[in-house]
Structure formats: C-alpha cells, structure tokens
Amino acid sequence: MISLRLGYVPLIDAAPLIVAQELGFAAEEGLRLELVRLGAWTQARDMLGAGMIDAAHMLMPIPIGQALGLGPPLPPMDLVMFMSQGGQVIAVNRTIEARLRGIGYGFDFADPRAAGQALRNVVAAPLRVGVPFTFSTHLELTDYWLRVSGFAPEEVKLITVPPPRMTDAMAAGEVDMFCVGEPWASFAVEREAAALLLPGTSIWAAPPEKGLVLRRDFTAVRPDETGALMRAVWRAGRWLDQPDQRGLAAEIISRAGYLDLPPELADRGLSGRLLLCADGELREAPRFIAFNAGAASFPWRSIAALIAKRIALRYGKDIDVAMARAMQHFRTDLYRKHLRPAGAALPGASSRLEGMLVEDRMVAAESGQMILHADGFFDGFTFEPPEQFSSIS
C-alpha cells in the first residue's frame, strides 16, 4: 500500500478525497490517503509547491495564476481533473436582506438579473464582497455578475477571506456580501449572520470549482501513483453523484476529522436543498453541485483559456500568452491516459465553446457517445479559445 499525503480545505467539495479514503476506492488502487486539513488556499498552494503534500484539493484558477507568474516562484503545478462543479453561494448580510425585502425582492434563486438589479437599488458603493482567494471561481462569478448588473469596478471592493472565517467576517461587519462554497454559507445562515441570495449555478450553469492539482515533476516521475489517485477520486465522484448516496456522504465528510460540523449542514449543499435564512425558508437548487456526471471532472482546456483571459485583463498581462500558458496546465492528456482504463467517458476534443449548452446534450465521445451537462451563462455569454490554440490537446 502506497501512502500519499493530500491537502484539503474543509468544504463539501473535498468529498471525493474523503470518500475515496473512507469507502475504499483508494485502497482498491493500492493507495492510502493521508488527508491534511488546511485553513487557507495559500497553504494548499505553498505546501504543494514545497513538496510537503503530494497533491491538493485546490481552487481551479490557482494553477492558472501560477502559470501567469502571479504567485510565488514554485515548481509547475498541473490540474489533472476537476473534482467538482458548482457548490458556491452568494449571500448578503441581514441589513441588505431587509432592504431587499423592503422593495419586494423575493429571493427566488432563479433570476440573477433581477437579483442584481435589486441589489443595485439598495446598496450604496462601495460594496465589500468576501471571496475565498484572489484566484477563485467565486471571484470570477461575483465579478462577472456584478458588472453585468451595473456595478462599476470602483464600486466593488473584493476582500479575501478563508472559507471557515467567512461567517465571522460578515458578523463583524468586514464584508457586506460574500461568495463561498458550502457548507460555510449555510453555517452563516445558522449563525443568523447572512441570507442566501443566489447559487453560483444560476450565474454559470456548470462553474468548475475545485481541481485535483499535482506538481508536474510528480506526474512525470510517479505516473503509476498519479493514475491510481486519479482513478480513486474519479470513482469516488461517480459514487457521490448518485442522489441516494448524498446523505451518507454528508455524514462521512462531517466527521470530526474532516469538516467537524453537523451533518445536516453538509447535507444542504450536497442535496441542493438550502435554507435561505434563519427563518427557515427553503430553496431548491437543482444540480447545485456535481462531481463527475456530465463530464464534470474533465479538465477542459477552453476553461483554462477563459479564466486566463479574465485574469490577464485584470492584471495587464498579454492575453494570448496567458491563454497558451494556462492551457498547458490543464492536463487532458493525463486524464485520457489514466482514466481510459477505468471506463471514463472521454470527449472527442479537449476544448469547446464554453457557455454554449443551454440544456444537456448527447455528443460524440472518444468511444461512442456521452452526455454533457448544460453550461450556459445567465446572460448568454460564450467563449471559445482562438483558432491558433486548437492544436493544444
């Protein structure tokens, strides 16, 4: 049995790592996973870079920021598969909640345009928004939605807050709104510090969230362990996508050694049945989180290009260079090599037109056909890498 040390931040989307160890998917691959709980995303990045852990549950955009030279000088890091899509929630403090209710906003979870307009009507700039990290899907979702909703960049102040501290930051008045992964939004509701406004999936139907990230030298020198780990996580994700397993999953990941929270908090995010506020209003968020189904775990290089373009615009980097570099760190080649033997459905291409699918679609796969889940943006935005990057596979 080979031992691998993996870092994770306590969120429901760490479930594939936890389930892989607890339910024996790792053992079936000859692995024992030593799971190290971390308090912030900088720890995941820096400990991986220093070789203190072998792999990390990591925000999808972090390897992109590293590829663009926007982090500390560390060995190259590659995202070999997505571990989750979705799982994020935007929440507001109770003062803003009261103002929104005062103008008749219904918190319906369904219409980001209406939510943005209502927020625009009741909030005076600057709006202080908590996000878990500088390079995160949370930041990208929130920034995009607020800009479409009419907030100018100077009217929004983004503040980095580690997920477990988000409730304290809102309770202390440090942020007015936040976007965070579950269970920490529900934890803020339980503490009566926040009300949920929108799920991330209402803005982007399939927002890639966490990746399994390894150092490139590890994947090159230890290919067998790389493949075994990927297959264990992939099988755990497949198990997690069975609705009747989500209750057991909530119990497992909530244990003291992992999230150390009441299982009902984890169950909200895993089931997509979220309490809006402390008064008990319930909202359903279909497909709130996915781990594997609908190609959720495939590391599309077009997503790397999309996020790299947004980061490059924010930091004044050359856009084409940024996209090319980022795409090289999303390892579709390793996904195909190591998951083909496990029977994973493999798309025929490694890039696509992002945001094109407004509903699920059956498409050609490397062998036969597969279903891709809807991935549309609320305002119809689409993105495709320039033609010169089409040969990157």
C-alpha positions in Angstrom: 0.0 0.0 0.0 1.5 3.4 -1.1 0.8 6.4 1.1 0.1 9.8 -0.4 -0.3 13.0 1.5 -3.1 15.2 0.3 -4.2 18.7 1.4 -7.8 19.8 1.5 -9.8 22.8 2.8 -12.9 21.8 4.8 -15.7 22.2 2.2 -18.3 19.8 0.8 -16.4 19.6 -2.5 -13.5 17.9 -0.7 -15.8 14.9 -0.6 -14.1 12.9 -3.4 -10.9 12.8 -1.5 -12.6 11.9 1.8 -14.9 9.3 0.2 -12.0 7.8 -1.8 -10.2 7.1 1.5 -13.2 6.2 3.7 -15.1 3.9 1.3 -12.0 2.1 -0.1 -11.7 3.5 -3.6 -8.1 4.5 -2.8 -7.4 1.1 -1.3 -8.7 -0.6 -4.4 -6.0 1.3 -6.3 -3.3 0.3 -3.8 -3.3 3.7 -2.0 -3.6 5.0 1.5 -4.6 8.7 1.6 -3.3 10.8 4.4 -5.7 13.8 4.3 -4.3 17.0 5.8 -6.9 19.7 6.8 -5.8 23.2 5.8 -7.1 26.6 6.8 -6.5 28.6 3.7 -5.8 28.3 0.0 -2.3 29.7 0.3 -1.4 26.7 2.4 -2.6 24.3 -0.3 -0.5 26.1 -2.9 2.6 26.6 -0.9 2.7 23.2 0.8 2.2 21.5 -2.6 5.0 23.7 -4.1 7.3 22.8 -1.2 6.6 19.1 -1.6 5.0 18.9 1.9 2.0 17.3 0.3 1.8 15.1 -2.8 -1.5 16.6 -4.2 -4.1 19.2 -3.3 -7.8 19.9 -3.4 -7.4 23.3 -4.9 -9.3 26.2 -6.4 -9.4 25.7 -10.1 -7.8 29.1 -11.0 -4.8 28.9 -8.7 -2.6 26.8 -11.2 -3.6 29.4 -13.8 -2.4 32.3 -11.6 0.9 30.4 -11.0 1.3 29.8 -14.8 0.9 33.5 -15.4 3.6 34.4 -12.8 1.2 35.9 -10.4 2.1 33.7 -7.4 5.3 32.8 -5.5 8.1 31.1 -7.5 7.1 27.4 -7.2 7.6 24.3 -9.3 5.0 24.0 -12.1 1.6 22.7 -11.0 -0.9 20.9 -13.1 -4.7 20.4 -12.8 -5.2 16.8 -13.8 -9.0 16.7 -13.3 -11.9 18.7 -11.8 -13.1 17.5 -8.5 -16.4 19.4 -8.6 -18.7 21.9 -10.4 -20.8 24.4 -8.5 -21.3 24.3 -4.8 -20.9 28.1 -4.4 -23.5 30.5 -2.8 -23.7 34.3 -2.8 -25.1 35.6 0.5 -25.8 39.1 1.9 -25.8 40.5 5.4 -29.1 40.9 7.3 -29.2 44.7 6.7 -29.1 44.2 2.9 -31.6 41.3 3.2 -34.0 43.6 5.0 -33.6 46.3 2.3 -34.2 43.8 -0.5 -37.3 42.5 1.2 -38.4 46.1 1.7 -38.5 46.7 -2.1 -40.3 43.4 -2.6 -37.5 41.2 -3.8 -38.5 37.5 -3.4 -35.1 35.7 -3.1 -36.2 33.2 -5.7 -32.8 31.8 -6.5 -33.7 31.8 -10.2 -33.1 35.2 -11.8 -29.6 36.7 -11.5 -30.6 39.7 -13.5 -33.4 40.6 -11.1 -31.2 39.9 -8.1 -28.5 42.2 -9.5 -30.9 45.0 -10.2 -32.5 44.7 -6.7 -29.0 44.8 -5.1 -28.1 47.8 -7.3 -31.2 49.6 -6.0 -30.5 49.1 -2.3 -26.7 49.2 -1.9 -24.5 52.3 -1.8 -21.0 51.9 -3.0 -18.5 50.6 -2.2 -19.9 47.0 -1.9 -17.5 44.9 0.2 -17.5 41.4 -1.1 -15.8 38.4 0.5 -14.2 35.8 -1.7 -12.0 32.9 -0.6 -9.0 33.8 -2.7 -7.6 36.1 -5.4 -7.7 33.3 -7.9 -11.1 31.6 -7.5 -14.2 30.7 -9.3 -16.0 32.7 -6.6 -14.3 35.9 -7.6 -14.9 35.3 -11.3 -18.6 34.5 -10.8 -19.2 37.5 -8.5 -17.2 40.0 -10.5 -18.9 39.0 -13.8 -22.4 39.0 -12.3 -21.9 42.4 -10.6 -20.5 44.0 -13.7 -23.4 42.8 -15.8 -25.7 44.1 -13.1 -24.3 47.6 -13.5 -21.7 47.8 -10.7 -18.6 49.6 -11.9 -15.2 48.1 -10.8 -14.6 51.0 -8.4 -17.9 50.3 -6.7 -16.9 46.9 -5.6 -14.1 46.0 -3.1 -13.1 42.3 -3.1 -11.8 41.1 0.2 -10.1 37.7 0.6 -11.4 35.6 3.5 -10.7 31.9 4.1 -13.9 29.9 3.8 -14.1 28.9 7.5 -13.8 32.6 8.5 -16.5 33.9 6.2 -19.2 33.9 8.8 -17.1 35.7 11.3 -16.1 38.3 8.7 -19.8 39.1 7.9 -20.8 39.0 11.6 -18.0 41.5 12.4 -19.1 43.9 9.6 -16.0 43.3 7.5 -18.0 42.3 4.4 -21.4 43.1 3.1 -21.8 40.1 0.8 -19.8 37.0 0.1 -19.5 34.1 -2.3 -18.3 30.9 -0.7 -18.5 27.2 -1.0 -20.8 25.1 1.1 -21.2 24.4 4.0 -19.9 27.8 5.0 -22.8 29.8 3.6 -25.3 27.6 5.4 -23.1 28.0 8.5 -23.6 31.8 8.2 -27.3 31.3 8.0 -27.3 29.2 11.1 -25.4 31.9 12.9 -28.1 34.4 11.7 -25.3 36.4 10.0 -26.5 36.1 6.4 -29.2 35.3 3.9 -28.6 33.4 0.7 -29.1 35.4 -2.5 -28.0 33.2 -5.4 -26.4 29.8 -6.1 -23.3 30.1 -8.3 -25.1 27.7 -10.8 -27.7 30.4 -11.5 -24.9 32.6 -13.0 -23.0 29.9 -14.8 -24.8 26.6 -15.0 -21.7 24.5 -14.6 -19.0 26.6 -12.9 -15.8 24.5 -12.4 -14.8 24.8 -8.8 -12.0 22.6 -7.4 -9.3 20.6 -9.1 -7.0 17.8 -8.2 -3.6 19.5 -8.5 -0.2 17.9 -8.5 3.3 19.1 -9.2 4.4 18.4 -12.8 7.5 16.6 -11.6 5.4 14.2 -9.5 3.2 13.2 -12.5 6.3 12.7 -14.7 8.3 10.6 -12.2 5.4 8.8 -10.5 2.9 8.1 -13.2 1.5 4.9 -11.6 0.6 6.7 -8.3 -0.8 9.6 -10.4 -3.1 7.3 -12.3 -4.1 5.4 -9.2 -5.0 8.6 -7.4 -7.0 10.0 -10.3 -9.0 6.7 -10.7 -9.7 6.6 -7.0 -11.0 10.2 -7.0 -12.9 9.6 -10.2 -14.7 6.5 -8.8 -15.5 8.5 -5.6 -17.0 11.2 -7.7 -19.1 8.8 -9.6 -20.4 7.3 -6.3 -21.1 10.8 -5.0 -23.2 11.7 -8.0 -25.8 9.0 -7.0 -28.5 11.0 -5.2 -29.3 8.2 -2.8 -25.7 8.3 -1.5 -25.6 12.0 -0.7 -27.0 11.5 2.8 -24.2 9.0 3.7 -21.7 11.3 2.1 -22.8 14.2 4.4 -22.4 12.0 7.4 -18.9 10.9 6.4 -17.4 14.3 5.5 -18.9 16.0 8.6 -17.0 13.8 11.0 -14.6 15.4 13.5 -11.6 14.6 11.5 -12.9 16.3 8.4 -15.4 19.2 8.4 -16.3 18.8 12.1 -19.8 20.2 11.6 -23.4 18.9 12.0 -24.2 16.5 9.0 -27.3 18.5 8.2 -25.2 21.5 7.2 -23.2 19.4 4.7 -26.4 17.7 3.5 -27.9 21.0 2.4 -25.2 21.6 -0.2 -25.0 18.0 -1.3 -28.8 17.8 -1.8 -29.2 21.3 -3.2 -32.0 22.0 -0.6 -30.8 25.2 1.1 -32.2 27.2 3.9 -32.4 30.8 2.7 -32.3 32.4 6.2 -32.6 31.7 9.8 -36.4 31.9 9.5 -36.4 28.5 7.7 -37.3 29.5 4.1 -36.2 26.6 1.8 -34.9 26.9 -1.7 -34.2 24.1 -4.2 -31.1 24.4 -6.3 -31.1 21.6 -8.8 -27.6 20.3 -9.7 -26.2 22.6 -7.1 -23.0 20.5 -7.1 -21.7 17.8 -9.4 -18.6 15.7 -9.1 -18.4 13.6 -12.2 -21.7 13.4 -14.1 -22.0 15.2 -17.5 -18.2 15.4 -17.9 -17.9 17.4 -14.7 -14.4 16.0 -14.0 -12.9 16.6 -17.4 -10.4 19.5 -17.3 -11.4 21.3 -20.5 -8.5 23.5 -21.7 -11.0 26.0 -23.0 -11.9 26.7 -19.4 -8.3 27.3 -18.6 -8.2 29.8 -21.5 -11.4 31.6 -20.4 -10.1 32.1 -16.8 -6.6 33.0 -18.0 -8.1 35.7 -20.3 -10.1 37.2 -17.4 -7.0 37.2 -15.1 -4.8 38.6 -17.8 -7.2 41.5 -18.4 -7.3 42.2 -14.6 -3.5 42.2 -14.2 -2.4 43.7 -17.5 -0.9 40.5 -19.0 -0.7 39.6 -22.6 -3.9 37.7 -23.3 -2.7 35.3 -25.9 0.4 34.3 -23.9 -1.7 33.9 -20.8 -4.2 31.6 -22.5 -1.5 29.5 -24.1 0.4 29.0 -20.8 -2.8 28.2 -18.8 -4.0 25.6 -21.3 -0.7 23.7 -20.9 -1.5 23.2 -17.1 -4.9 21.6 -17.6 -3.8 18.0 -18.3 -6.4 16.5 -20.6 -3.6 14.1 -21.8 -3.2 12.6 -18.3 -7.0 12.4 -17.8 -7.3 10.4 -21.0 -4.3 8.2 -20.3 -5.2 7.3 -16.7 -9.0 7.2 -16.8 -9.5 5.5 -20.1 -8.7 2.1 -18.4 -11.4 2.9 -15.8 -14.0 3.3 -18.5 -14.5 7.0 -18.2 -16.4 8.7 -21.0 -13.9 10.9 -22.9 -14.8 13.8 -25.0 -13.6 13.8 -28.6 -11.9 17.2 -28.1 -10.1 18.9 -25.3 -11.6 22.4 -25.9 -15.1 23.5 -26.7 -17.3 26.6 -27.0 -17.9 27.4 -23.3 -21.4 28.5 -22.3 -22.9 27.1 -25.5 -25.2 24.4 -23.9 -28.4 25.8 -22.5 -29.6 22.2 -21.9 -28.0 18.8 -21.7 -26.7 17.3 -24.9 -25.6 13.9 -26.2 -22.3 14.3 -28.1 -19.8 12.1 -29.7 -17.1 10.7 -27.4 -13.8 9.1 -28.0 -15.7 5.9 -27.9 -19.4 6.0 -28.5 -21.4 8.9 -27.1 -21.6 10.8 -23.8 -23.9 13.4 -22.1 -22.6 16.9 -21.5 -24.5 18.9 -18.9 -25.8 22.4 -19.7 -23.1 25.1 -19.1 -24.8 28.3 -20.1 -24.2 31.7 -18.6 -27.3 33.7 -17.4 -26.8 36.4 -20.0 -25.9 34.2 -22.9 -22.1 34.8 -22.8 -20.0 32.3 -24.7 -16.2 31.8 -25.1 -14.0 29.8 -27.4 -10.2 29.9 -27.5 -8.7 31.5 -30.6 -8.1 29.2 -33.6 -4.3 29.2 -33.1 -4.8 27.2 -29.9 -6.9 24.5 -31.5 -3.9 22.2 -31.8 -3.3 22.1 -28.0 -4.8 18.8 -26.9 
